Amino acid sequence: MAVFQKQTGDIVELTPQGMEEIQKHKNNYADSTKPLSGKERTWSAWDMGNLWIGMIVSIAVYQVASGLIVSGMSWAQALFTIVLGHTLVMIFAVILGHFGTKYGLTYPMLSKMVFGAKGTVVPSIVRGVLGCFWFGVQAWIGGQAVNAIITALIPAWGSLGFKGLFISFIIFWLMNVYIAGSGSSAVQKLEKYAAPVLIVLSFIVIVWGISTADWSIGKLLSEPSLQGDPTKNFWTLFFPALSSMIAFDGGIALSMADFTRNCKTQKAQFAGQLAGAPIMTAFISFVGICGTAGAALAFHEAIWEPAVLVSKFENPIIVVIFSLFIIMAVLTTNVAANLVPPTNVIATLFHKKVSYKQAALIAAILALFAQPWNALASAYELIYNVCGMLGALLGPISGLYLVSYLFEHKTEIDLVDLFREDGGKYNYKGGFNIPIIVIFLASMIIIFAAKYIAPIKFIFDNAYVIGSIGAGLVYFIYIKIARK
């Protein structure tokens, strides 16, 4: 293996001999799957931090903060739960991001290493479907903001009703597709220039919220709608919410190799992620708290959806400014977190038939089948059911990846064998790592079944945490037994 690949600093690269060896076998080496060389790496810790700023400063996180309050938590409890959840998910993001930085490879190739050359289709499809679903939902939110701007500038547009909203959705949808199809450099530029704007506009929301409380932050945070529901037990809400918060970013963490492969060093991806995510999570959550309290004071209603809040204003300037905030926030999150992962999955699985740009278009079209205009539900539904189902899928997969990479392969990958499709150590049995697939499917079935079985419903309520620990532990025990 030493002849076919070499390590320089934190980066492992194929040698010319390694390239020749790959070509001797049936392989999936292509422009969309090949590893990035050290010379092609352009991302620093600052770029990784900006990536997380763009993904965290989002309408989704804003809605989660507001949603926890609406579902019964106080503002302090909601803030603690969200920050803790987003901090814990960094364990998975940093470890799985290590693979991307070390080998310059994407999530689908990590999936191939863990599940097998053919078995990779299982987690890849799961991640792709989740990405397409969230892309559609977020694109609809962005489309609402586009519609608000057009209506503010051309009042007659509002008379079109759903037709106008759908056209606005398509406009925003096309913006996402164009950026994703332009590759990682476009995502990097978007995050770099959008992040400062998002932070400024977030402060505008905070200032507006404080202004509704006569410029008293104490009065704002004392608003009754932020104090929680005394009839509900905090711990009953906390554990399912914590698992949901981890699952909320679980898909991003799982696909982190798609982005860390652009990093120059492990230090860059490690420092960038740990500095960017927790801090910005606390910030945008506080923005959501201020927006919810401000809405309660200004409009006598605790509004958890930013698009609905914007529609309450009559001043077109305010509508345009806040709608731009929504557009920028959704755009930076949607491309990186939701559209890039399924695009990479499609580009890898069908590398001989479709280009990267075509894969981006296919992923975006598939998102339309999710009918995002019907997908948004109540705050409680979003947090405790939708995110719970996400955890049932993402938790077991994440735990299995972590154990496989750290303890089975000990972060040492044979690149030649990884690209082979006719054998090698990652072919397992006929291309399937059967034990890991069985553990994943069994874990998923148990978690989903727990949703409908009262005595074990706590498993579903803590889907990501129990799923990742449980599946990972079972596979770890299997590895130890198999080696003996």
C-alpha positions as CSV (number, residue, x, y, z in Angstrom):
1,M,0.0,0.0,0.0
2,A,2.9,2.4,0.7
3,V,3.9,2.3,-3.0
4,F,0.4,3.3,-4.1
5,Q,-0.2,6.2,-1.7
6,K,1.8,8.7,0.3
7,Q,1.1,10.9,3.3
8,T,2.3,14.5,3.4
9,G,1.4,16.2,6.7
10,D,-2.3,15.5,7.2
11,I,-3.0,14.6,3.6
12,V,-2.8,11.2,2.0
13,E,-2.5,11.2,-1.8
14,L,-2.4,8.6,-4.6
15,T,1.0,8.1,-6.2
16,P,1.4,7.6,-10.0
17,Q,1.8,3.9,-9.3
18,G,-1.5,4.0,-7.4
19,M,-3.3,5.6,-10.3
20,E,-2.0,2.9,-12.6
21,E,-3.0,0.1,-10.2
22,I,-6.6,1.5,-10.0
23,Q,-6.8,1.4,-13.8
24,K,-6.0,-2.3,-13.8
25,H,-9.3,-3.0,-12.1
26,K,-13.0,-2.2,-12.6
27,N,-13.3,1.0,-10.7
28,N,-15.5,4.0,-9.9
29,Y,-12.7,6.6,-10.3
30,A,-14.1,9.7,-12.0
31,D,-14.0,13.5,-11.7
32,S,-16.9,13.4,-9.2
33,T,-15.2,10.7,-7.0
34,K,-11.4,11.3,-7.3
35,P,-9.6,12.6,-4.2
36,L,-8.6,16.3,-4.0
37,S,-4.8,16.7,-4.0
38,G,-3.0,19.0,-1.5
39,K,-2.6,21.7,-4.2
40,E,-6.4,21.7,-4.8
41,R,-7.2,22.4,-1.1
42,T,-8.1,26.0,-0.5
43,W,-10.2,26.0,2.7
44,S,-8.8,27.3,6.0
45,A,-10.3,27.3,9.5
46,W,-11.9,30.6,8.6
47,D,-13.7,29.0,5.6
48,M,-14.9,26.1,7.7
49,G,-16.2,28.6,10.3
50,N,-18.0,30.6,7.6
51,L,-19.5,27.4,6.4
52,W,-21.1,26.7,9.8
53,I,-22.1,30.3,10.2
54,G,-23.9,30.1,6.9
55,M,-25.6,26.8,7.8
56,I,-26.4,27.7,11.4
57,V,-27.6,31.3,10.8
58,S,-30.6,29.8,9.2
59,I,-34.4,30.1,9.3
60,A,-34.5,26.4,10.4
61,V,-32.5,27.0,13.6
62,Y,-34.5,30.2,14.2
63,Q,-37.7,28.3,13.9
64,V,-36.4,25.5,16.2
65,A,-35.6,28.1,18.9
66,S,-39.0,29.7,18.5
67,G,-40.6,26.2,18.3
68,L,-39.2,25.0,21.6
69,I,-40.6,28.1,23.3
70,V,-44.0,27.6,21.6
71,S,-44.0,23.9,22.6
72,G,-43.6,24.8,26.3
73,M,-39.9,25.6,27.2
74,S,-38.7,28.9,28.6
75,W,-36.3,30.9,26.6
76,A,-33.4,29.9,28.8
77,Q,-34.3,26.2,28.6
78,A,-34.7,26.4,24.8
79,L,-31.3,28.1,24.4
80,F,-29.5,25.6,26.6
81,T,-31.1,22.6,24.8
82,I,-30.2,23.9,21.3
83,V,-26.6,24.8,22.1
84,L,-26.0,21.5,23.9
85,G,-27.4,19.5,21.0
86,H,-25.5,21.4,18.3
87,T,-22.3,21.1,20.4
88,L,-22.6,17.3,20.8
89,V,-23.2,16.8,17.1
90,M,-19.7,18.2,16.6
91,I,-18.3,14.9,17.8
92,F,-19.6,13.3,14.7
93,A,-18.8,16.2,12.4
94,V,-15.2,16.4,13.4
95,I,-14.5,12.7,13.3
96,L,-16.2,12.1,10.0
97,G,-14.7,15.3,8.7
98,H,-11.3,13.8,9.5
99,F,-11.8,11.3,6.7
100,G,-12.5,14.1,4.2
101,T,-9.5,16.1,5.1
102,K,-7.1,13.1,5.3
103,Y,-8.1,11.5,2.0
104,G,-9.8,14.3,0.0
105,L,-12.8,12.1,-0.5
106,T,-16.6,12.7,-0.3
107,Y,-19.3,11.1,1.9
108,P,-20.3,8.5,-0.7
109,M,-16.8,7.1,-0.7
110,L,-16.8,7.0,3.1
111,S,-20.1,5.1,2.8
112,K,-18.5,2.7,0.3
113,M,-15.7,2.0,2.8
114,V,-18.1,1.2,5.6
115,F,-21.0,-0.5,3.8
116,G,-19.3,-2.1,0.9
117,A,-19.0,-1.3,-2.8
118,K,-22.7,-2.3,-3.4
119,G,-23.9,-1.9,0.2
120,T,-23.1,1.9,0.0
121,V,-26.4,2.3,-1.9
122,V,-28.3,1.9,1.4
123,P,-27.0,4.9,3.4
124,S,-26.4,6.9,0.3
125,I,-30.0,6.7,-0.7
126,V,-31.1,7.5,2.9
127,R,-28.9,10.6,3.0
128,G,-30.0,11.6,-0.5
129,V,-33.7,11.3,0.2
130,L,-33.3,13.3,3.5
131,G,-31.3,16.0,1.6
132,C,-33.8,16.3,-1.1
133,F,-36.7,16.5,1.4
134,W,-35.1,19.3,3.4
135,F,-34.0,21.1,0.2
136,G,-37.6,21.3,-0.9
137,V,-38.8,22.5,2.4
138,Q,-36.2,25.2,2.8
139,A,-36.6,26.2,-0.8
140,W,-40.3,26.8,-0.1
141,I,-39.4,29.0,2.9
142,G,-37.0,31.0,0.7
143,G,-39.7,31.2,-2.0
144,Q,-42.1,32.8,0.5
145,A,-39.5,35.5,1.1
146,V,-39.1,36.1,-2.6
147,N,-42.8,36.3,-2.9
148,A,-43.0,38.9,0.0
149,I,-40.4,41.1,-1.8
150,I,-42.2,41.0,-5.1
151,T,-45.5,41.7,-3.4
152,A,-44.0,44.7,-1.5
153,L,-42.6,46.1,-4.8
154,I,-45.5,45.1,-7.0
155,P,-48.7,44.9,-4.8
156,A,-50.7,43.4,-7.7
157,W,-48.5,40.3,-7.4
158,G,-50.3,39.4,-4.2
159,S,-53.5,38.8,-6.1
160,L,-52.0,35.8,-7.8
161,G,-52.2,33.8,-4.6
162,F,-50.7,30.4,-4.7
163,K,-49.6,30.9,-8.4
164,G,-47.4,33.8,-7.4
165,L,-46.0,31.9,-4.4
166,F,-45.2,28.9,-6.6
167,I,-43.4,31.1,-9.2
168,S,-41.4,32.7,-6.4
169,F,-40.5,29.2,-5.1
170,I,-39.3,28.2,-8.6
171,I,-37.1,31.4,-8.8
172,F,-35.5,30.6,-5.4
173,W,-35.2,26.9,-6.4
174,L,-33.3,27.9,-9.6
175,M,-30.9,30.1,-7.5
176,N,-30.0,27.1,-5.4
177,V,-29.5,24.8,-8.3
178,Y,-27.2,27.3,-10.1
179,I,-25.0,27.7,-7.0
180,A,-24.8,23.9,-6.3
181,G,-24.0,23.1,-9.9
182,S,-21.1,25.6,-9.8
183,G,-19.3,23.4,-7.3
184,S,-17.6,23.9,-3.9
185,S,-15.9,27.1,-5.0
186,A,-19.3,28.7,-5.4
187,V,-20.4,27.5,-2.0
188,Q,-17.2,28.9,-0.5
189,K,-17.7,32.3,-2.0
190,L,-21.4,32.3,-1.0
191,E,-20.6,31.5,2.6
192,K,-17.7,34.0,2.7
193,Y,-19.7,37.0,1.6
194,A,-23.1,36.1,3.0
195,A,-22.0,35.3,6.5
196,P,-21.2,39.0,7.5
197,V,-24.5,40.1,6.0
198,L,-26.5,37.5,7.9
199,I,-24.9,38.5,11.2
200,V,-25.8,42.2,10.6
201,L,-29.4,41.3,9.6
202,S,-29.6,39.1,12.7
203,F,-28.7,42.0,14.9
204,I,-31.5,44.0,13.2
205,V,-34.0,41.3,14.5
206,I,-32.5,41.6,18.0
207,V,-32.7,45.4,18.0
208,W,-36.3,45.3,16.7
209,G,-37.3,42.8,19.4
210,I,-35.8,45.0,22.1
211,S,-37.5,48.1,20.6
212,T,-40.9,46.4,21.1
213,A,-40.1,46.1,24.8
214,D,-39.4,49.9,25.2
215,W,-35.6,49.2,24.7
216,S,-35.4,47.0,27.7
217,I,-33.9,43.6,27.2
218,G,-35.0,42.6,30.7
219,K,-38.6,43.4,29.7
220,L,-38.2,41.5,26.5
221,L,-37.0,38.3,28.1
222,S,-39.7,38.7,30.8
223,E,-42.4,38.5,28.2
224,P,-44.9,35.8,29.4
225,S,-44.7,33.8,26.1
226,L,-40.9,33.2,26.9
227,Q,-41.4,31.8,30.3
228,G,-42.5,28.3,29.4
229,D,-45.6,26.3,30.1
230,P,-45.8,25.6,33.8
231,T,-48.1,22.6,33.1
232,K,-45.4,20.8,31.2
233,N,-42.4,19.0,32.8
234,F,-39.1,20.3,31.4
235,W,-37.4,16.9,31.4
236,T,-40.2,15.4,29.5
237,L,-39.6,18.0,26.8
238,F,-35.8,18.1,27.2
239,F,-34.5,14.6,26.2
240,P,-36.6,14.3,23.0
241,A,-35.7,17.9,22.1
242,L,-32.0,17.3,22.7
243,S,-32.0,14.2,20.5
244,S,-33.9,16.2,17.9
245,M,-31.4,19.0,18.1
246,I,-28.5,16.6,17.4
247,A,-30.5,14.9,14.6
248,F,-31.3,18.4,13.2
249,D,-27.6,18.7,12.2
250,G,-27.0,15.0,12.0
251,G,-27.3,15.0,8.2
252,I,-24.7,17.8,7.9
253,A,-22.3,16.0,10.3
254,L,-22.7,12.8,8.4
255,S,-21.8,14.5,5.1
256,M,-19.0,16.7,6.5
257,A,-16.4,14.9,4.4
258,D,-18.0,16.6,1.4
259,F,-16.7,19.9,2.7
260,T,-13.6,19.1,4.9
261,R,-12.0,17.5,1.8
262,N,-11.3,21.1,0.7
263,C,-9.4,21.8,4.0
264,K,-5.6,22.3,3.9
265,T,-5.1,20.6,7.3
266,Q,-6.9,18.7,10.1
267,K,-6.4,21.7,12.3
268,A,-8.3,23.8,9.9
269,Q,-11.4,21.6,9.9
270,F,-11.2,20.9,13.6
271,A,-10.8,24.5,14.7
272,G,-13.2,25.9,12.1
273,Q,-16.0,23.5,13.1
274,L,-15.6,23.8,16.9
275,A,-15.4,27.6,16.7
276,G,-18.1,28.2,14.2
277,A,-21.0,25.9,15.2
278,P,-21.7,26.3,19.0
279,I,-21.2,30.0,19.1
280,M,-23.3,30.7,16.1
281,T,-26.0,28.3,17.3
282,A,-26.3,30.3,20.5
283,F,-26.5,33.6,18.5
284,I,-29.1,32.6,16.0
285,S,-31.2,30.9,18.8
286,F,-31.2,34.2,20.7
287,V,-32.3,35.9,17.5
288,G,-35.2,33.5,17.3
289,I,-36.0,34.2,21.0
290,C,-36.0,38.0,20.4
291,G,-38.1,37.6,17.2
292,T,-40.7,35.5,19.1
293,A,-40.9,37.8,22.0
294,G,-41.0,40.9,19.8
295,A,-43.9,39.3,17.8
296,A,-45.8,38.7,21.1
297,L,-45.4,42.3,22.2
298,A,-46.0,43.9,18.8
299,F,-48.7,41.6,17.4
300,H,-50.0,39.9,20.5
301,E,-49.0,36.5,19.1
302,A,-45.9,34.3,19.6
303,I,-45.0,33.8,15.9
304,W,-42.5,31.0,15.3
305,E,-42.3,31.3,11.5
306,P,-40.2,34.2,10.2
307,A,-42.1,34.4,6.9
308,V,-45.4,34.8,8.8
309,L,-43.8,37.5,11.0
310,V,-42.6,39.5,8.0
311,S,-46.1,39.4,6.5
312,K,-47.4,41.3,9.6
313,F,-45.5,44.5,8.7
314,E,-47.1,47.1,6.5
315,N,-43.9,49.0,5.7
316,P,-42.5,47.7,2.3
317,I,-39.0,48.6,3.3
318,I,-39.1,46.4,6.4
319,V,-40.7,43.6,4.4
320,V,-37.9,43.7,1.8
321,I,-35.1,43.9,4.4
322,F,-36.4,41.0,6.5
323,S,-37.3,39.0,3.4
324,L,-33.7,39.4,2.2
325,F,-32.6,38.1,5.6
326,I,-34.7,35.0,5.1
327,I,-33.4,34.5,1.5
328,M,-29.8,34.8,2.5
329,A,-30.2,32.6,5.5
330,V,-32.0,29.9,3.7
331,L,-29.8,30.0,0.6
332,T,-26.5,29.5,2.5
333,T,-28.0,26.6,4.5
334,N,-29.9,25.0,1.7
335,V,-27.1,24.7,-0.8
336,A,-24.4,23.4,1.6
337,A,-26.5,21.3,3.9
338,N,-29.3,19.9,1.7
339,L,-28.5,20.1,-2.0
340,V,-24.8,19.3,-2.1
341,P,-25.1,15.9,-0.3
342,P,-27.7,14.3,-2.6
343,T,-25.9,15.8,-5.6
344,N,-22.7,14.0,-4.5
345,V,-24.7,10.8,-4.0
346,I,-26.2,10.9,-7.4
347,A,-22.9,12.0,-9.1
348,T,-21.1,9.0,-7.4
349,L,-23.7,6.3,-7.9
350,F,-24.2,7.3,-11.6
351,H,-20.7,8.7,-12.3
352,K,-20.6,7.2,-15.8
353,K,-23.9,8.6,-16.9
354,V,-24.3,12.1,-15.3
355,S,-22.1,15.1,-14.7
356,Y,-22.0,17.0,-11.4
357,K,-24.2,19.7,-12.7
358,Q,-26.7,17.2,-14.0
359,A,-26.7,15.5,-10.6
360,A,-27.5,18.8,-8.9
361,L,-30.5,19.3,-11.3
362,I,-31.8,15.8,-10.7
363,A,-31.6,16.2,-6.9
364,A,-33.4,19.5,-7.1
365,I,-36.2,18.0,-9.3
366,L,-36.6,15.0,-6.9
367,A,-37.2,17.6,-4.1
368,L,-40.3,18.7,-5.9
369,F,-41.9,15.3,-5.3
370,A,-41.7,16.0,-1.5
371,Q,-44.4,18.7,-2.1
372,P,-42.8,21.1,0.3
373,W,-45.8,23.4,0.3
374,N,-47.6,20.6,2.3
375,A,-44.6,19.5,4.4
376,L,-44.4,22.4,6.9
377,A,-46.4,21.6,10.1
378,S,-46.6,22.9,13.6
379,A,-43.6,23.7,15.8
380,Y,-44.2,20.6,17.9
381,E,-44.6,18.4,14.8
382,L,-41.3,19.7,13.4
383,I,-39.3,19.2,16.5
384,Y,-40.7,16.1,18.2
385,N,-41.9,14.0,15.2
386,V,-40.0,15.1,12.0
387,C,-36.7,15.5,13.8
388,G,-37.4,12.2,15.7
389,M,-37.8,10.4,12.4
390,L,-34.6,12.0,11.2
391,G,-32.8,10.7,14.3
392,A,-34.1,7.2,13.6
393,L,-32.3,7.2,10.3
394,L,-29.3,9.3,11.0
395,G,-28.4,8.1,14.5
396,P,-27.6,4.5,13.7
397,I,-25.8,5.4,10.5
398,S,-23.6,8.0,12.4
399,G,-22.7,5.6,15.1
400,L,-21.8,2.9,12.6
401,Y,-19.6,5.2,10.6
402,L,-17.8,6.5,13.7
403,V,-17.0,3.0,15.0
404,S,-16.0,1.6,11.6
405,Y,-13.6,4.5,10.8
406,L,-12.0,4.8,14.3
407,F,-12.0,1.2,15.5
408,E,-12.3,-1.1,12.5
409,H,-10.1,0.7,10.1
410,K,-8.3,2.9,12.6
411,T,-8.4,5.9,10.1
412,E,-6.1,4.0,7.7
413,I,-7.7,3.5,4.2
414,D,-6.3,1.7,1.2
415,L,-7.2,4.1,-1.7
416,V,-6.6,1.6,-4.4
417,D,-9.0,-0.9,-2.8
418,L,-11.5,1.8,-2.1
419,F,-11.9,2.7,-5.8
420,R,-12.0,-1.0,-6.9
421,E,-15.4,-2.5,-7.8
422,D,-14.1,-6.0,-8.5
423,G,-12.8,-7.0,-5.1
424,G,-10.5,-5.7,-2.4
425,K,-10.9,-5.3,1.3
426,Y,-14.0,-3.0,1.0
427,N,-15.9,-5.5,-1.1
428,Y,-16.7,-7.6,1.9
429,K,-19.2,-10.3,0.8
430,G,-20.3,-9.7,-2.8
431,G,-20.0,-5.9,-2.3
432,F,-22.1,-5.8,0.9
433,N,-20.9,-5.4,4.5
434,I,-23.8,-7.6,5.7
435,P,-23.3,-7.2,9.5
436,I,-23.3,-3.4,9.4
437,I,-26.3,-3.4,7.1
438,V,-28.2,-5.8,9.3
439,I,-27.4,-3.7,12.4
440,F,-28.5,-0.5,10.7
441,L,-31.8,-1.9,9.5
442,A,-32.6,-3.6,12.8
443,S,-31.8,-0.3,14.7
444,M,-34.0,1.7,12.4
445,I,-36.9,-0.7,12.7
446,I,-36.7,-0.8,16.5
447,I,-36.7,3.0,16.7
448,F,-39.6,3.4,14.3
449,A,-41.6,0.7,16.1
450,A,-40.9,2.4,19.5
451,K,-42.9,5.4,18.3
452,Y,-46.1,3.3,18.5
453,I,-45.3,1.1,21.5
454,A,-45.8,3.1,24.7
455,P,-43.5,1.2,27.1
456,I,-40.5,1.8,24.8
457,K,-41.5,5.1,23.3
458,F,-38.5,6.7,25.0
459,I,-36.3,5.0,22.4
460,F,-38.0,7.0,19.6
461,D,-38.0,10.2,21.8
462,N,-34.2,9.8,22.0
463,A,-33.8,8.3,18.5
464,Y,-30.4,9.9,17.5
465,V,-28.7,9.4,20.9
466,I,-29.9,5.8,21.5
467,G,-29.6,4.9,17.8
468,S,-26.0,6.1,17.4
469,I,-24.8,4.6,20.7
470,G,-26.7,1.4,20.4
471,A,-25.8,0.6,16.8
472,G,-22.2,1.7,17.3
473,L,-21.8,-0.4,20.4
474,V,-23.2,-3.5,18.8
475,Y,-20.9,-3.1,15.8
476,F,-17.9,-2.5,18.1
477,I,-18.7,-5.8,19.9
478,Y,-19.0,-7.6,16.6
479,I,-15.6,-6.3,15.4
480,K,-14.0,-7.5,18.6
481,I,-15.6,-11.0,18.3
482,A,-14.8,-11.2,14.5
483,R,-11.1,-10.4,15.1
484,K,-10.8,-13.0,17.7
